[in-house]
């Protein structure tokens, strides 16, 4: 009998009486820590997502810039998107616009014309591919026409006007009606001519308290310009399409 006791052969003999599971207090502490970590991770994840969307948009604008220059070399001009002189209203552009870049094979992905932060159109709809051509109601503009970020010309017909070469195509007054683009294969816009812009990041990309537009210039650069400059004539140029490199935030 003594041998049995010394050998501890009785089940459970001399074992510490440990407990299993968590107490309610420990469980609440663990849940509290998890909630705190989740609260820290969600804003960080949102910032990273918005940053990635902005980088994707910038990359796509670079693609548009490269494609439009190749298109010009092949076609002698930029993709048509303009106001027809026979129209009585100035807010209905004609022509394929930037979609011509995909139709002619100068861009390989149609979806590159959709900003990943543009949530205002259903996938598959025509508007889905108009992120960089759709009318920007907030843009500073003397006419409704110039609220469109992409237009082949801006209606400047006076070649002494400092903004004459800030158009993608020259304009002329045809028949005393309204300015229309003129096909000129030798035309070369100024380097800081605005090709198009993206307004969809103003609430996610900021310099201080000012939201930023992403603007594609003719030299292929994509720069950020404050929404106050793009939308308020008293702060920036009297029209958004007139911004230049000097207006960029760096």
C-alpha positions as protocol buffer text, in pm:
chain_id: "A"
residue {
  index: 1
  type: UNK
  ca { x: 0 y: 0 z: 0 }
}
residue {
  index: 2
  type: UNK
  ca { x: 284 y: 236 z: 83 }
}
residue {
  index: 3
  type: UNK
  ca { x: 446 y: 155 z: -253 }
}
residue {
  index: 4
  type: UNK
  ca { x: 131 y: 253 z: -434 }
}
residue {
  index: 5
  type: UNK
  ca { x: 119 y: 587 z: -258 }
}
residue {
  index: 6
  type: UNK
  ca { x: 488 y: 656 z: -319 }
}
residue {
  index: 7
  type: UNK
  ca { x: 451 y: 576 z: -695 }
}
residue {
  index: 8
  type: UNK
  ca { x: 152 y: 806 z: -732 }
}
residue {
  index: 9
  type: UNK
  ca { x: -33 y: 545 z: -932 }
}
residue {
  index: 10
  type: UNK
  ca { x: -370 y: 671 z: -814 }
}
residue {
  index: 11
  type: UNK
  ca { x: -529 y: 882 z: -1097 }
}
residue {
  index: 12
  type: UNK
  ca { x: -501 y: 1255 z: -1026 }
}
residue {
  index: 13
  type: UNK
  ca { x: -283 y: 1205 z: -721 }
}
residue {
  index: 14
  type: UNK
  ca { x: -53 y: 1497 z: -633 }
}
residue {
  index: 15
  type: UNK
  ca { x: -164 y: 1694 z: -948 }
}
residue {
  index: 16
  type: UNK
  ca { x: -227 y: 2066 z: -905 }
}
residue {
  index: 17
  type: UNK
  ca { x: -592 y: 2158 z: -919 }
}
residue {
  index: 18
  type: UNK
  ca { x: -565 y: 2387 z: -1230 }
}
residue {
  index: 19
  type: UNK
  ca { x: -867 y: 2564 z: -1381 }
}
residue {
  index: 20
  type: UNK
  ca { x: -979 y: 2577 z: -1744 }
}
residue {
  index: 21
  type: UNK
  ca { x: -1137 y: 2863 z: -1948 }
}
residue {
  index: 22
  type: UNK
  ca { x: -1151 y: 3237 z: -1879 }
}
residue {
  index: 23
  type: UNK
  ca { x: -1318 y: 3429 z: -1605 }
}
residue {
  index: 24
  type: UNK
  ca { x: -1572 y: 3691 z: -1709 }
}
residue {
  index: 25
  type: UNK
  ca { x: -1325 y: 3967 z: -1624 }
}
residue {
  index: 26
  type: UNK
  ca { x: -1052 y: 3816 z: -1841 }
}
residue {
  index: 27
  type: UNK
  ca { x: -1295 y: 3769 z: -2130 }
}
residue {
  index: 28
  type: UNK
  ca { x: -1405 y: 4132 z: -2108 }
}
residue {
  index: 29
  type: UNK
  ca { x: -1041 y: 4248 z: -2106 }
}
residue {
  index: 30
  type: UNK
  ca { x: -964 y: 4044 z: -2418 }
}
residue {
  index: 31
  type: UNK
  ca { x: -1273 y: 4177 z: -2598 }
}
residue {
  index: 32
  type: UNK
  ca { x: -1180 y: 4533 z: -2498 }
}
residue {
  index: 33
  type: UNK
  ca { x: -828 y: 4496 z: -2638 }
}
residue {
  index: 34
  type: UNK
  ca { x: -966 y: 4348 z: -2961 }
}
residue {
  index: 35
  type: UNK
  ca { x: -1210 y: 4638 z: -3000 }
}
residue {
  index: 36
  type: UNK
  ca { x: -930 y: 4891 z: -2941 }
}
residue {
  index: 37
  type: UNK
  ca { x: -706 y: 4723 z: -3200 }
}
residue {
  index: 38
  type: UNK
  ca { x: -992 y: 4711 z: -3449 }
}
residue {
  index: 39
  type: UNK
  ca { x: -1061 y: 5079 z: -3389 }
}
residue {
  index: 40
  type: UNK
  ca { x: -697 y: 5158 z: -3468 }
}
residue {
  index: 41
  type: UNK
  ca { x: -688 y: 4937 z: -3777 }
}
residue {
  index: 42
  type: UNK
  ca { x: -1005 y: 5062 z: -3951 }
}
residue {
  index: 43
  type: UNK
  ca { x: -888 y: 5424 z: -4004 }
}
residue {
  index: 44
  type: UNK
  ca { x: -546 y: 5300 z: -4112 }
}
residue {
  index: 45
  type: UNK
  ca { x: -704 y: 5061 z: -4361 }
}
residue {
  index: 46
  type: UNK
  ca { x: -926 y: 5337 z: -4496 }
}
residue {
  index: 47
  type: UNK
  ca { x: -628 y: 5570 z: -4544 }
}
residue {
  index: 48
  type: UNK
  ca { x: -435 y: 5296 z: -4723 }
}
residue {
  index: 49
  type: UNK
  ca { x: -733 y: 5218 z: -4948 }
}
residue {
  index: 50
  type: UNK
  ca { x: -781 y: 5584 z: -5041 }
}
residue {
  index: 51
  type: UNK
  ca { x: -408 y: 5623 z: -5102 }
}
residue {
  index: 52
  type: UNK
  ca { x: -408 y: 5318 z: -5329 }
}
residue {
  index: 53
  type: UNK
  ca { x: -710 y: 5454 z: -5519 }
}
residue {
  index: 54
  type: UNK
  ca { x: -535 y: 5787 z: -5570 }
}
residue {
  index: 55
  type: UNK
  ca { x: -222 y: 5612 z: -5697 }
}
residue {
  index: 56
  type: UNK
  ca { x: -428 y: 5396 z: -5932 }
}
residue {
  index: 57
  type: UNK
  ca { x: -606 y: 5706 z: -6064 }
}
residue {
  index: 58
  type: UNK
  ca { x: -274 y: 5884 z: -6117 }
}
residue {
  index: 59
  type: UNK
  ca { x: -138 y: 5582 z: -6304 }
}
residue {
  index: 60
  type: UNK
  ca { x: -447 y: 5578 z: -6526 }
}
residue {
  index: 61
  type: UNK
  ca { x: -412 y: 5948 z: -6601 }
}
residue {
  index: 62
  type: UNK
  ca { x: -52 y: 5882 z: -6702 }
}
residue {
  index: 63
  type: UNK
  ca { x: -183 y: 5612 z: -6938 }
}
residue {
  index: 64
  type: UNK
  ca { x: -432 y: 5859 z: -7085 }
}
residue {
  index: 65
  type: UNK
  ca { x: -151 y: 6109 z: -7138 }
}
residue {
  index: 66
  type: UNK
  ca { x: 67 y: 5857 z: -7319 }
}
residue {
  index: 67
  type: UNK
  ca { x: -221 y: 5724 z: -7526 }
}
residue {
  index: 68
  type: UNK
  ca { x: -341 y: 6067 z: -7634 }
}
residue {
  index: 69
  type: UNK
  ca { x: 6 y: 6161 z: -7757 }
}
residue {
  index: 70
  type: UNK
  ca { x: 33 y: 5836 z: -7956 }
}
residue {
  index: 71
  type: UNK
  ca { x: -315 y: 5895 z: -8095 }
}
residue {
  index: 72
  type: UNK
  ca { x: -207 y: 6242 z: -8207 }
}
residue {
  index: 73
  type: UNK
  ca { x: 95 y: 6102 z: -8388 }
}
residue {
  index: 74
  type: UNK
  ca { x: -125 y: 5850 z: -8573 }
}
residue {
  index: 75
  type: UNK
  ca { x: -432 y: 6064 z: -8635 }
}
residue {
  index: 76
  type: UNK
  ca { x: -291 y: 6416 z: -8655 }
}
residue {
  index: 77
  type: UNK
  ca { x: -506 y: 6543 z: -8369 }
}
residue {
  index: 78
  type: UNK
  ca { x: -658 y: 6457 z: -8034 }
}
residue {
  index: 79
  type: UNK
  ca { x: -974 y: 6247 z: -7984 }
}
residue {
  index: 80
  type: UNK
  ca { x: -1275 y: 6463 z: -8084 }
}
residue {
  index: 81
  type: UNK
  ca { x: -1496 y: 6595 z: -7808 }
}
residue {
  index: 82
  type: UNK
  ca { x: -1637 y: 6937 z: -7883 }
}
residue {
  index: 83
  type: UNK
  ca { x: -1944 y: 7155 z: -7919 }
}
residue {
  index: 84
  type: UNK
  ca { x: -2090 y: 7144 z: -8269 }
}
residue {
  index: 85
  type: UNK
  ca { x: -2132 y: 7493 z: -8420 }
}
residue {
  index: 86
  type: UNK
  ca { x: -2486 y: 7405 z: -8528 }
}
residue {
  index: 87
  type: UNK
  ca { x: -2602 y: 7338 z: -8172 }
}
residue {
  index: 88
  type: UNK
  ca { x: -2803 y: 7597 z: -7985 }
}
residue {
  index: 89
  type: UNK
  ca { x: -2671 y: 7489 z: -7645 }
}
residue {
  index: 90
  type: UNK
  ca { x: -2312 y: 7482 z: -7528 }
}
residue {
  index: 91
  type: UNK
  ca { x: -2329 y: 7193 z: -7283 }
}
residue {
  index: 92
  type: UNK
  ca { x: -2368 y: 6887 z: -7507 }
}
residue {
  index: 93
  type: UNK
  ca { x: -2027 y: 6767 z: -7630 }
}
residue {
  index: 94
  type: UNK
  ca { x: -2005 y: 6556 z: -7945 }
}
residue {
  index: 95
  type: UNK
  ca { x: -1755 y: 6288 z: -8035 }
}
residue {
  index: 96
  type: UNK
  ca { x: -1619 y: 5980 z: -7859 }
}
residue {
  index: 97
  type: UNK
  ca { x: -1380 y: 6172 z: -7638 }
}
residue {
  index: 98
  type: UNK
  ca { x: -1127 y: 5964 z: -7449 }
}
residue {
  index: 99
  type: UNK
  ca { x: -1310 y: 5643 z: -7542 }
}
residue {
  index: 100
  type: UNK
  ca { x: -1150 y: 5684 z: -7886 }
}
residue {
  index: 101
  type: UNK
  ca { x: -819 y: 5592 z: -7724 }
}
residue {
  index: 102
  type: UNK
  ca { x: -955 y: 5245 z: -7647 }
}
residue {
  index: 103
  type: UNK
  ca { x: -1146 y: 5209 z: -7973 }
}
residue {
  index: 104
  type: UNK
  ca { x: -829 y: 5273 z: -8176 }
}
residue {
  index: 105
  type: UNK
  ca { x: -611 y: 5045 z: -7963 }
}
residue {
  index: 106
  type: UNK
  ca { x: -404 y: 5320 z: -7803 }
}
residue {
  index: 107
  type: UNK
  ca { x: -529 y: 5205 z: -7461 }
}
residue {
  index: 108
  type: UNK
  ca { x: -563 y: 4837 z: -7379 }
}
residue {
  index: 109
  type: UNK
  ca { x: -814 y: 4863 z: -7092 }
}
residue {
  index: 110
  type: UNK
  ca { x: -1143 y: 5051 z: -7109 }
}
residue {
  index: 111
  type: UNK
  ca { x: -1164 y: 5048 z: -6729 }
}
residue {
  index: 112
  type: UNK
  ca { x: -858 y: 5272 z: -6716 }
}
residue {
  index: 113
  type: UNK
  ca { x: -1105 y: 5550 z: -6798 }
}
residue {
  index: 114
  type: UNK
  ca { x: -1287 y: 5487 z: -6469 }
}
residue {
  index: 115
  type: UNK
  ca { x: -1146 y: 5642 z: -6152 }
}
residue {
  index: 116
  type: UNK
  ca { x: -1160 y: 5379 z: -5873 }
}
residue {
  index: 117
  type: UNK
  ca { x: -1306 y: 5643 z: -5640 }
}
residue {
  index: 118
  type: UNK
  ca { x: -1583 y: 5743 z: -5880 }
}
residue {
  index: 119
  type: UNK
  ca { x: -1883 y: 5573 z: -5718 }
}
residue {
  index: 120
  type: UNK
  ca { x: -2151 y: 5768 z: -5901 }
}
residue {
  index: 121
  type: UNK
  ca { x: -2204 y: 5531 z: -6194 }
}
residue {
  index: 122
  type: UNK
  ca { x: -2298 y: 5165 z: -6220 }
}
residue {
  index: 123
  type: UNK
  ca { x: -2038 y: 4929 z: -6369 }
}
residue {
  index: 124
  type: UNK
  ca { x: -2122 y: 4861 z: -6731 }
}
residue {
  index: 125
  type: UNK
  ca { x: -2304 y: 5191 z: -6784 }
}
residue {
  index: 126
  type: UNK
  ca { x: -2181 y: 5458 z: -7026 }
}
residue {
  index: 127
  type: UNK
  ca { x: -2122 y: 5697 z: -6736 }
}
residue {
  index: 128
  type: UNK
  ca { x: -1888 y: 5443 z: -6574 }
}
residue {
  index: 129
  type: UNK
  ca { x: -1620 y: 5528 z: -6831 }
}
residue {
  index: 130
  type: UNK
  ca { x: -1666 y: 5905 z: -6807 }
}
residue {
  index: 131
  type: UNK
  ca { x: -1472 y: 5974 z: -6487 }
}
residue {
  index: 132
  type: UNK
  ca { x: -1231 y: 6199 z: -6677 }
}
residue {
  index: 133
  type: UNK
  ca { x: -1478 y: 6350 z: -6924 }
}
residue {
  index: 134
  type: UNK
  ca { x: -1802 y: 6400 z: -6730 }
}
residue {
  index: 135
  type: UNK
  ca { x: -1913 y: 6755 z: -6649 }
}
residue {
  index: 136
  type: UNK
  ca { x: -1768 y: 6886 z: -6324 }
}
residue {
  index: 137
  type: UNK
  ca { x: -2041 y: 7103 z: -6175 }
}
residue {
  index: 138
  type: UNK
  ca { x: -1800 y: 7250 z: -5918 }
}
residue {
  index: 139
  type: UNK
  ca { x: -1532 y: 7362 z: -6164 }
}
residue {
  index: 140
  type: UNK
  ca { x: -1471 y: 7733 z: -6212 }
}
residue {
  index: 141
  type: UNK
  ca { x: -1591 y: 7825 z: -6562 }
}
residue {
  index: 142
  type: UNK
  ca { x: -1737 y: 8126 z: -6738 }
}
residue {
  index: 143
  type: UNK
  ca { x: -1953 y: 7896 z: -6953 }
}
residue {
  index: 144
  type: UNK
  ca { x: -2108 y: 7556 z: -6891 }
}
residue {
  index: 145
  type: UNK
  ca { x: -1892 y: 7421 z: -7172 }
}
residue {
  index: 146
  type: UNK
  ca { x: -1574 y: 7472 z: -6973 }
}
residue {
  index: 147
  type: UNK
  ca { x: -1698 y: 7264 z: -6683 }
}
residue {
  index: 148
  type: UNK
  ca { x: -1597 y: 6959 z: -6889 }
}
residue {
  index: 149
  type: UNK
  ca { x: -1246 y: 6845 z: -6793 }
}
residue {
  index: 150
  type: UNK
  ca { x: -1168 y: 6711 z: -7141 }
}
residue {
  index: 151
  type: UNK
  ca { x: -1244 y: 6914 z: -7454 }
}
residue {
  index: 152
  type: UNK
  ca { x: -1046 y: 6926 z: -7776 }
}
residue {
  index: 153
  type: UNK
  ca { x: -1057 y: 7308 z: -7777 }
}
residue {
  index: 154
  type: UNK
  ca { x: -1175 y: 7580 z: -7540 }
}
residue {
  index: 155
  type: UNK
  ca { x: -1310 y: 7825 z: -7796 }
}
residue {
  index: 156
  type: UNK
  ca { x: -1014 y: 8068 z: -7794 }
}
residue {
  index: 157
  type: UNK
  ca { x: -979 y: 8195 z: -8151 }
}
residue {
  index: 158
  type: UNK
  ca { x: -747 y: 8492 z: -8100 }
}
residue {
  index: 159
  type: UNK
  ca { x: -390 y: 8374 z: -8154 }
}
residue {
  index: 160
  type: UNK
  ca { x: -260 y: 8665 z: -7945 }
}
residue {
  index: 161
  type: UNK
  ca { x: -454 y: 8544 z: -7643 }
}
residue {
  index: 162
  type: UNK
  ca { x: -212 y: 8396 z: -7384 }
}
residue {
  index: 163
  type: UNK
  ca { x: -442 y: 8095 z: -7353 }
}
residue {
  index: 164
  type: UNK
  ca { x: -461 y: 8028 z: -7726 }
}
residue {
  index: 165
  type: UNK
  ca { x: -202 y: 7749 z: -7701 }
}
residue {
  index: 166
  type: UNK
  ca { x: -355 y: 7616 z: -7383 }
}
residue {
  index: 167
  type: UNK
  ca { x: -596 y: 7421 z: -7606 }
}
residue {
  index: 168
  type: UNK
  ca { x: -549 y: 7067 z: -7733 }
}
residue {
  index: 169
  type: UNK
  ca { x: -658 y: 7181 z: -8079 }
}
residue {
  index: 170
  type: UNK
  ca { x: -678 y: 7535 z: -8220 }
}
residue {
  index: 171
  type: UNK
  ca { x: -1021 y: 7689 z: -8257 }
}
residue {
  index: 172
  type: UNK
  ca { x: -1173 y: 7908 z: -8527 }
}
residue {
  index: 173
  type: UNK
  ca { x: -1496 y: 8098 z: -8573 }
}
residue {
  index: 174
  type: UNK
  ca { x: -1672 y: 7917 z: -8855 }
}
residue {
  index: 175
  type: UNK
  ca { x: -1945 y: 8111 z: -9032 }
}
residue {
  index: 176
  type: UNK
  ca { x: -1986 y: 8357 z: -8749 }
}
residue {
  index: 177
  type: UNK
  ca { x: -2159 y: 8097 z: -8533 }
}
residue {
  index: 178
  type: UNK
  ca { x: -1936 y: 7957 z: -8260 }
}
residue {
  index: 179
  type: UNK
  ca { x: -1574 y: 7844 z: -8228 }
}
residue {
  index: 180
  type: UNK
  ca { x: -1501 y: 7490 z: -8340 }
}
residue {
  index: 181
  type: UNK
  ca { x: -1178 y: 7286 z: -8336 }
}
residue {
  index: 182
  type: UNK
  ca { x: -957 y: 7312 z: -8642 }
}
residue {
  index: 183
  type: UNK
  ca { x: -769 y: 7005 z: -8764 }
}
residue {
  index: 184
  type: UNK
  ca { x: -402 y: 7097 z: -8761 }
}
residue {
  index: 185
  type: UNK
  ca { x: -149 y: 6809 z: -8745 }
}
residue {
  index: 186
  type: UNK
  ca { x: 129 y: 7057 z: -8667 }
}
residue {
  index: 187
  type: UNK
  ca { x: -43 y: 7199 z: -8360 }
}
residue {
  index: 188
  type: UNK
  ca { x: 153 y: 7170 z: -8038 }
}
residue {
  index: 189
  type: UNK
  ca { x: -11 y: 7280 z: -7713 }
}
residue {
  index: 190
  type: UNK
  ca { x: 190 y: 7440 z: -7435 }
}
residue {
  index: 191
  type: UNK
  ca { x: 336 y: 7187 z: -7193 }
}
residue {
  index: 192
  type: UNK
  ca { x: 105 y: 7295 z: -6909 }
}
residue {
  index: 193
  type: UNK
  ca { x: -210 y: 7269 z: -7117 }
}
residue {
  index: 194
  type: UNK
  ca { x: -472 y: 7080 z: -6916 }
}
residue {
  index: 195
  type: UNK
  ca { x: -570 y: 6752 z: -7085 }
}
residue {
  index: 196
  type: UNK
  ca { x: -821 y: 6651 z: -6819 }
}
residue {
  index: 197
  type: UNK
  ca { x: -865 y: 6637 z: -6444 }
}
residue {
  index: 198
  type: UNK
  ca { x: -1012 y: 6410 z: -6177 }
}
residue {
  index: 199
  type: UNK
  ca { x: -1226 y: 6567 z: -5901 }
}
residue {
  index: 200
  type: UNK
  ca { x: -1312 y: 6245 z: -5717 }
}
residue {
  index: 201
  type: UNK
  ca { x: -1043 y: 6259 z: -5446 }
}
residue {
  index: 202
  type: UNK
  ca { x: -1112 y: 6600 z: -5292 }
}
residue {
  index: 203
  type: UNK
  ca { x: -1247 y: 6449 z: -4971 }
}
residue {
  index: 204
  type: UNK
  ca { x: -965 y: 6195 z: -4935 }
}
residue {
  index: 205
  type: UNK
  ca { x: -649 y: 6373 z: -5059 }
}
residue {
  index: 206
  type: UNK
  ca { x: -582 y: 6697 z: -4880 }
}
residue {
  index: 207
  type: UNK
  ca { x: -315 y: 6959 z: -4829 }
}
residue {
  index: 208
  type: UNK
  ca { x: -407 y: 7089 z: -4486 }
}
residue {
  index: 209
  type: UNK
  ca { x: -782 y: 7143 z: -4505 }
}
residue {
  index: 210
  type: UNK
  ca { x: -790 y: 7181 z: -4884 }
}
residue {
  index: 211
  type: UNK
  ca { x: -898 y: 6889 z: -5100 }
}
residue {
  index: 212
  type: UNK
  ca { x: -692 y: 6818 z: -5411 }
}
residue {
  index: 213
  type: UNK
  ca { x: -777 y: 6752 z: -5774 }
}
residue {
  index: 214
  type: UNK
  ca { x: -549 y: 6533 z: -5986 }
}
residue {
  index: 215
  type: UNK
  ca { x: -470 y: 6717 z: -6311 }
}
residue {
  index: 216
  type: UNK
  ca { x: -315 y: 6571 z: -6626 }
}
residue {
  index: 217
  type: UNK
  ca { x: -106 y: 6818 z: -6826 }
}
residue {
  index: 218
  type: UNK
  ca { x: 6 y: 6793 z: -7188 }
}
residue {
  index: 219
  type: UNK
  ca { x: 368 y: 6720 z: -7090 }
}
residue {
  index: 220
  type: UNK
  ca { x: 239 y: 6394 z: -6933 }
}
residue {
  index: 221
  type: UNK
  ca { x: 274 y: 6502 z: -6572 }
}
residue {
  index: 222
  type: UNK
  ca { x: -7 y: 6442 z: -6323 }
}
residue {
  index: 223
  type: UNK
  ca { x: -8 y: 6702 z: -6049 }
}
residue {
  index: 224
  type: UNK
  ca { x: -234 y: 6791 z: -5759 }
}
residue {
  index: 225
  type: UNK
  ca { x: -412 y: 7126 z: -5754 }
}
residue {
  index: 226
  type: UNK
  ca { x: -622 y: 7259 z: -5466 }
}
residue {
  index: 227
  type: UNK
  ca { x: -997 y: 7242 z: -5510 }
}
residue {
  index: 228
  type: UNK
  ca { x: -1017 y: 7608 z: -5410 }
}
residue {
  index: 229
  type: UNK
  ca { x: -804 y: 7698 z: -5714 }
}
residue {
  index: 230
  type: UNK
  ca { x: -1006 y: 7467 z: -5940 }
}
residue {
  index: 231
  type: UNK
  ca { x: -1347 y: 7583 z: -5821 }
}
residue {
  index: 232
  type: UNK
  ca { x: -1316 y: 7944 z: -5702 }
}
residue {
  index: 233
  type: UNK
  ca { x: -1230 y: 8211 z: -5964 }
}
residue {
  index: 234
  type: UNK
  ca { x: -1135 y: 8455 z: -5687 }
}
residue {
  index: 235
  type: UNK
  ca { x: -860 y: 8216 z: -5569 }
}
residue {
  index: 236
  type: UNK
  ca { x: -728 y: 8071 z: -5893 }
}
residue {
  index: 237
  type: UNK
  ca { x: -770 y: 8135 z: -6265 }
}
residue {
  index: 238
  type: UNK
  ca { x: -1120 y: 8227 z: -6380 }
}
residue {
  index: 239
  type: UNK
  ca { x: -1160 y: 7879 z: -6527 }
}
residue {
  index: 240
  type: UNK
  ca { x: -1033 y: 7540 z: -6411 }
}
residue {
  index: 241
  type: UNK
  ca { x: -885 y: 7454 z: -6752 }
}
residue {
  index: 242
  type: UNK
  ca { x: -650 y: 7752 z: -6721 }
}
residue {
  index: 243
  type: UNK
  ca { x: -454 y: 7614 z: -6423 }
}
residue {
  index: 244
  type: UNK
  ca { x: -88 y: 7545 z: -6486 }
}
residue {
  index: 245
  type: UNK
  ca { x: 217 y: 7392 z: -6329 }
}
residue {
  index: 246
  type: UNK
  ca { x: 255 y: 7696 z: -6103 }
}
residue {
  index: 247
  type: UNK
  ca { x: -83 y: 7620 z: -5943 }
}
residue {
  index: 248
  type: UNK
  ca { x: 13 y: 7265 z: -5845 }
}
residue {
  index: 249
  type: UNK
  ca { x: 68 y: 7185 z: -5480 }
}
residue {
  index: 250
  type: UNK
  ca { x: 391 y: 6999 z: -5546 }
}
